[in-house]
């Protein structure tokens, strides 16, 4: 008993620790009575008030550890989830169930709530498109997108379920066979899919950041071009409207030929012990009770799962057609791969990399591994999708006391990935740290590249392990950035905090460019670089 | 079980009292009293525990206090673990149990063979049905798939699916112009008994009789495999699609394959999950999911005997929607709750043998 109490204290310390967030998916301690340890998707954070009430009512406390869909699926499949968790809770079990090794470790699922992925556009845009008076299908939406009559943002389908659902939805609807997707079906509608994705101007690794970036651009706080709409969960779009933070509220467009819906099954793992099973039963019985269901819907904007509970007035379209979902892992992988390599606008990715003397030793080696990981060396489930994609233009711009010459690659075959790998292996560490002069140089590289080929998702990764020691200072750079032409000013910069990075300045670089800071101080550079892939 | 209750009480109480030595000493006495008091109430020592592994559809029945009391009156405490019927026939370690109670005759037949059981009991059954919605019934009636008397013509349905017909291609369809194929939603054929039962129905029709030869298997597989493969992803538990039918409605699940008992059970519960416009169709032909108990030890025989002969257990089974060996119980329940079901289901065929069914399921699984 004393041992248990100590573990409890340790777990609390871990959760409230001041050394930054624990790495994604890290365990939350040993099994304890009255605690359900749950590996979950990060969108479940909004369930906190409901789960607090549930703990009071049932005596069962949920301890979450958050992870991405693919990483979560992988840890269930390889058995690590069973070591530290009693249950998993993602937006859907579909992908998990398509992995035989993961499927066999899943126990009972209980669907707790649901939310379809739909398109949100400003009301005036919907009127302009003539979609206020009638319901439209995905084919009409793709057609209007192809004519650039609207732009939108969606999440990376390999890291976030909302983007993944959107991709499956439109592909499934456009194939028109009405049955589940296969490779031939995807090929047959590739031109229409390309049309649709040509209007995607914002990508993100998570639904939450996508929604925030969209709002900042709508209010003119970010330099990037305004994005008309968002493909996201109905619940996210309803929350944005409810928060009243947009110049104009979003109208939700529910394609009449169907949607893909997340159904949030809280799922016991087969390995869960007797105590955890009891906790699971009590908790799910509570969560499915009519009162809790109404509360969940009110708090999260998701639809109740219990048929006894009626939808309230926020849910304008009630009976949604659900599109078929692929029936094999191979079909899903094929679709996501096609999205990256053929369908979406290709990326232009610039890496401004600190190779100064302070990077000597483990650090420069970590940097080499981080880049090499993106050339196909990372064979994990998430690694396979985060490698450099077909058609992607990748530039490495190493710097020390001054920028070196850029190494430019366009990925067409595996040989190109091999060349990037060799370039990464050749990175050495010496000299000073001219962060801002080098970053400036990066914009010249991008300007030349986009003169030749404009229509790409463009972004900059800025990785440095310390203070600026030579060349331009931060203020010089801020003035320079302010004077850039709009297209380049709106290119998001993703600074990576590492070693003795000047966190404050890096944060300002991210915010002036509409980017986001990634912290690699308590994890490897490879993990941070991989996470950034969702935003490129 | 009791041990864990004991521990959690102890932990909770210690936390509350702060844990001085005296408190702990006093507490141990309290905890013992609590535990003894509880066990006196719930489980009398004269009850003999009988353990069974059962198809998960019957879990609610065995967990019901009235059912537990009925068994207790005969000196039995029946403890059950749920499992998929096909798992019970193949992977579950049966030595731990006194009886196996899968949800289909082929699975029971297989267990009876491998365990050399002298006899089996089939105390209740439930026909496979299609739960759907009035607008769908109307659309399918226009196509000749639905006939008066809640009949779902499987042969006509197979004609529609052979052509890959979508809902939005049906003439005069304004109620459900969905851009997806006309398909009954089932569970994953790799995991679930109800999907195997669906295969029994559709293979019978495609073959013009029970499939009983490798040639017949080869002949029907393209047509029946499609019924699963074209759905894409399917859920593994029978509750999944039926719950979707109840909560997400027609858009997600216009037609779902279910056990009749699932639908009747919901009506009996009166929890308003069965709404106006929800309706049952009976495939012609259909198969019965024959819940068949295979005794593995003598005490298992006693459970089988009681389920078959005890009037109260029969009545209770009927309230969970099962058709009982004595049809009166089921008739009373559906009459009392006004459920529209036929008194007897006439057009019933036998499923193929366990081996044939397994081979066909394997062949379909390979195509995913």
Interface residues (C-beta under 8 A of the other chain):
Chain A: X1 X4 X33 X34 X94 X97 X98 X103 X108 X109 X111 X114 X137 X173 X176 X177 X178 X179 X180 X181 X256 X257 X258 X261 X274 X275 X278 X304 X305 X306 X307 X308 X318 X319 X320 X321 X322 X323 X324 X325 X326 X327 X328 X331
Chain B: X1 X4 X7 X8 X10 X11 X14 X164 X166 X167 X168 X177 X178 X179 X180 X181 X183 X188 X229 X230 X231 X232 X233 X234 X235 X236 X237 X240 X243 X246 X247 X248 X249 X250 X251 X252 X253 X271 X272 X273 X368
